[in-house]
Amino acid sequence: MGTVFSFDIRGAVTPAVRRALTDAVAMLHRVDEVFSTFRPDSAISRLGAGTTTVDACPPEVAEVLELCAEATRRSDGWFSVRAAGFLDPSGLVKGWATERAAELLRGAGAQRVCVNGGGDLQCTGTAPADPWRLGVADPAAPGQLLAVVQGYDLAVATSGSAERGAHILDPHAREPAGELLSLTLIGNRLTWTDAYATAAFARGSAARDWVEGLEGHEALAVTRGGAVWHTSGFGSFGRLLDRGTSPGRPTRDA
């Protein structure tokens, strides 16, 4: 998937949890083999090129494409697997794979887990343990934090151009989305939170009203001009920082 994954496992690491970690890493390698758009031999690349069919692909391809179709419907077309003109479900599949990895570990008995897939995070764990505390990078100030988000069971996904340049396209205009520098979305399942973050970034300034209507999700965004806005419920998950300050060292940067 062209990115790095990491695991933060808190509490007792039993033999079952260690086996689940091995299984999660193997699953992520398989997802890369099946869905990588950088590999011409992957199932998704061959499907996009028309040299195979969905029925001939591994079963998870049909599952992901169905989820992508649902994301397109829920976002009124702002999420698209063909925004760049070729088949690319990356806007959902990374969050989907990261969530699956976290589920494997929790199912094996891991008490608290945070799986980081290229800066998008699926965190699990319940009170009374300390909540996960996540730093949101400021796209206008490299190395600085814009906000801190905290919670127990939550997903955090950021879409933007600060790290990879203008790689998110407006699927209607067929050109790079340019109104925002970044948009961070908070939810509880990274499959949907990641896809919605992509769609919201593509929407630009209209994303605020759209996210207000998404049950269980809140957004924080930085505009191209450097202004910051967030949805009305953002304060229940996080707080903005004075720009240029850092509150210690949060667990992860989102």
Secondary structure, 3 states (H helix, E strand, C coil): CCCCEEEEEECCCCHHHHHHHHHHHHHHHHHHHHHCCCCCCCHHHHHHHCCCCCCCCCHHHHHHHHHHHHHHHHCCCCCCCCCCCCCCCHHHHHHHHHHHHHHHHHHCCCCEEEEEECCEEEEECCCCCCCEEEEEECCCCCCCEEEEEEECCEEEEEEECCCCCCCCEECCCCEECCCEEEEEEEECCHHHHHHHHHHHHHHHHHHHHHHHCCCCCEEEEEECCCCEEECCCHHHCEEECCCCCCCCCCCEEC
